Amino acid sequence: MPQIIVNDIPLYYELVGPSTGEPVVFLSGLTGDHNNWTLQVNRLKDHYRCLTLDWRDTGNSGPSPVTDYTIADMAGDVAGLIGALDLGKCHLIGLSMGGAVAQEVALNYPELVASLVLASTFCDREKAIEVPADKRTPGNLRQSLAVKQHNTCDRLHLITAPVLVVAGSRDKSTTPESQYALAAHLSDARYELLQGAGHLLHLEKAGDFNRLVQAFLEVNPVYS
């Protein structure tokens, strides 16, 4: 089981694809893990080096050494893992909470980010995300509180990497309107709406989502 110690936490990860491929890091939403990105990894792994991971406190990763932590702390885990694996500058693809983490990576570690795909995500949340009863683990509850504290709206203009914002027309958790507003805060953003998709648009409309992502990566290479 591949793990690397980052910030005193054993982080579980999977890395597939050619060593010469541009690295793509997939960041899952609350209650998610590395398995959430199978459809995307299978699409990209022939040409890209695809990294998936489990958050601290979840899946096959170890427990957090502190009880309370922030989205920025989780971004530090991602940056540490990228550094430990010597991946260099990466494309980041984040869903919901993973998109919030991706924003903090881009803001705090811009040297690691070539581009961002922000799907079903937000720059702030007024209310904590409701965790389903069957997934109310200590880690998921802590991350729900971290999400509630997340706010990057006033800093998004500082992100210089190109960004693709993807929303689902039926997403009631992160509405298309709120994601359009998020895109407006960014200096170099493209907004796409997937008709008929809900919050988990990377699964519900995987074909459409994958085509958008692959085309975006192709026109935004790591080193242009």
N, C-alpha and C positions, 0 to 999 in steps of 0.2 A: 504494500500500500504506500504509494509515494507521498511523503510528507517532508516539508522543510520548516525548520523553526524560524518564525518571523515574529518579532516583538514578544518573544517568550511564549509563542503559541505554535504548536504543531499544525501547520496548515496543509490540508489534503488538496492535491491538485492532479489534473490529468493534462498531459501535453502531447498532442498528436500533430502529424503533418511534417512536411520536409523541413530539415534544418535550415535550408536556404529560403524558406517562405517567410513573408512578412508576418510578424506575430499579431494575433487577434485575441484579445482577452474578453471573455464572456462573464458578465456579472449578473447574478440572478436576483430575483425579488425576494421579499420577505417570505419565509417558510420554504424557499427554493434551495436547490443545491446544484452540483455540477451536472446532474442528469437532465436538467431542464433544457439544455441546449443541444440535445442530440441531433435534431433536424438541421440545425444551423452548422454544427461541426461536420456532419456528413456531407453537407453541400460544399464546404470550404476547405476541408482538410487535404485535398489533393494539391492545392496550390498555396495554402496559408498554414502557418504554424498556430494551432488553436489551443488556447489555454482555458480550462475551466477549473473552478475551485469551490470548496465549501467554506462558508464564512466561519470565523471564530464562533465557538459555542454551538455549531450546527454540523450535521452530517458526520463525516469522518475526521473533521478537524477537532483540535483539542479545545478545552474550555478557556474562556478569557481569564487572564490573571486579575482583572478588575471587574467589579460588578456593574458599574456604570461606565458606558463608553458612548462615543459619538460616531456619526457618519464619517467625520474626518479621521477618526481613529481607524475605522474600517478601510478608508482610503489608504492610510498608512500601511495596513496589512497588504493591500494590493501592490503598492509601490515596492514594499519590501520583497514580495514574492517575485515581481518582475526583475528586481535587482539580483536576487539570489539565483535566478535562472538565467541571468545575463541576456535578457531578451532585448534590451535597448528600447528604442521608441516603438510604441505599439498602437494599434487600433483598439479602442475600447467600445464594447457593446453592452449597454446596461438596460435592464428592464426594471421599471418601478423603483424599488429601493436601490437596486443595482445601478440605475441611472443616476440616482442621487450620489452614490459613491463615486461614480465615474466623473461627475461634476467636480467633486472635491479632489480627485486625482489630478484632473486637468488644471485646477486652480493652484494646487500646492506642489505638484510635480510636473510642470509643463514640459520638461525635457523628456518625459516618458511617453507623451501623447502625440500621435500623428493625426488622429481623427477620433471623433466620438459619434456613436449612434445612441440616441436617447429614446427609448421606447416606453410608452405608457408611464411616463415619469413626471416629476414635479420639481420646482425649486423651493417650495415650502408646503407644509401641511399643517392646517389648523387643528386637526384632530389626529390622534393616534390611529393607526390602521388596526381594525378589528381582527384579531387572530382567531381562526376557527378553533372550536373547543378541542378538537382532536390534535391540534398542532400547538397547543399552549405550553411549549417547552420553556424553560428559563431563558434560553438563548433567543428564541423568537419574541418573547415578551420584552426582553432588553432591547432588541433591535427595533421593536415597535416604538418604544420610547425614544430611541435615537432618531427615528424617522420624524417623530413629532417635533423634535428640536431642530431639525434640518432647515436651513434657510440660506440659499445662495443667490436669491433673486437680485440683490444689489451688487453682486460680484460677477455675475455671468458675463458681463461685457468685457471682463478681463481675459476670458478664454479666447485665445487666438487660433486654435485648431479648428478646422472645418467640422461642422456638426450636422448630422441628419436627425431631425426630430420626427418620430413616427407615432401617430395616434390612431386609435380605433374609433370608428364612428359610434359604436355602441358602448364605449367605455364609460361606466358610471363612477368609477373610482377616481380616475384622472381624466376629466372630460376633455374632448377635443379643443374646447375653447381655452381651457387652462394651459394646454400644451402649446397652443398657438401663441399664447401670451408668453410662455417660457421662451419659445423660439425668437420672439421679438426682442428679448433681452440680450440675445447673442449677436456678436458682430459678424459672424460668418455661418449662418444657419439656413438649412433648407427644411421645409415642413411638408410632410406627406400624410395624408389621411387615408387609412385603409377602410373602405366601406364594408360594413357588416361585421367588423371585428370588435371584440370586447377588450378587456384588460390584457388578456394573455394572447395578444395578437400574433406573437411569434409561433404559437401553436395553432391558433384558430385559422390563420391565413398564412401558413408557413411558406407556401410557394411565392405569394406576393411579397411577403416580408424578405425572404431570402434574395429575391431578384433585386429589390431595392438596395439591400445591404451590399450585395456583390458589386452592383454597378457603382455604388458610392465608394467602395474600397478601391475599385479599379481607377477611378478618376482622382483619387486622393492617396497616391502611394506614400509610403513612409518617407522615402527620399526622392523628391521630385527634381 
